[in-house]
Amino acid sequence: MSDIKSEITISEAQELVDQWIKTVGVRYFNELTNMTILMEEVGEMARIMARTYGEQSFKESDKDKNLGDEMADVLWVLICLANQTGVDLTEALRRNFEKKNIRDKDRHRNNEKLK
């Protein structure tokens, strides 16, 4: 696992997480547990965002936290959930772009608040 190449596709990430879970992690936590862990990880990411870009000050316990690492934790658990629920994230993202390109084709361009 330490030979991870510098660029990973979404499909490769799903496979790598699955391999890691089945070898090092023993097994997936159940879906509800992983959903709860996802919310916890999003909260940790939000905490760093609030202190870095918002008005909250850092606590001593926050100072060693890294935003990229927190984002990677969120992505990891999201990939776990996709794997255990049978979601192909590459295909899901492709369909999501298609949906947004149809639904939002002119929406943002015509939004006066964004000009």
N, C-alpha and C positions, 0 to 999 in steps of 0.2 A: 504494500500500500504506500510505502514511502516514495515510490517511483512515479508519483502523479505527474503527468505532463503539465506544462504551463498553461495550456488552453484545454478546456474540457467542455464538450457539448452538454446540453441538458440531458440527453439520453445517456451519455457516458456518466454524468453525475448520478443519475438514477441507478445505474448499474454499480457504480463504485460504492454508493451508500448501501445498497442492498448487500454487496459482498462484505462490507465492513460489519454490518449488523449481524449477518449470519456467521461471521467468524469471530470477531472481537466482541461484538455486542451481544452475542448468544441468540437473541431473538428480538423482534420488534415489540415495543410496548403496545398495548392495545390502542385502537384508534382514539378512544375518548381520552386516554392518558396522554397520547401524543398531541391531541388538540389542546389540552390544558398546558402542556409543555410549550407548545407554539405560542400561546397567549403570554406565558411567562417570559419567553425569549423576546417577544415583541415589546413587552414592558421594559425589559432591560435595555433594548435598543432605544426606546422612547426616553428613558432616563438619561442616556448619554446625549441624545439629541437636545433634550430640554436644557441640559447643562452646557453643551457646546454652542448651540445656536439660539437658545431661549434665554430667559432671564434668571433661571435658577443657578445658584453657585454650586461648585463641585464640593462634595463631601470627601473626606480623606479616603473613604472606601471606594469612591468612584474614580480616583485619579489613575489607577492602573488599567482601567477599562479602555477597550479599543473599539471604535464604531464599526470598523470592517469586520472584526471578529464577532461582534454582536449580530451584524447582518448575516454573516455566514452561519451562525447558530440558527437564525430564523429560517434561512434557506435549507439547512440540513433537515430540520424537523418537517418543513413543508414537503421536502422530497420524500421523507419517510412516509408521510400521510399519502402522498401520491402513489408510492410503491404499494402500500398495503391496501389501497382502495382501487387499484388497477387503472390509475390515471396516467396516460402518456403526456407528460408535461410539454414536450415538444409540440405535439399535435394540439394540445389545449391552448398553448400560446399562439400557435398559427391561427387557429379558429378565432381566438380573441382579437388578434389584429384585424382579421377579416370583418368581424362584428364592429369594431371601433371605426374602421375605414368607411363602413356604410353608415353607421349611426352618427358618427361625429365628423363626417366629411367636411361640412362647412360650419359646424357648431362653434368651434373655438376661434376660427378665423373671423366669425361674425360677432363674437363676444366683445362688446365695447369695454368691458372691464380689463381685457387682456391687451388693449392697445395702448 
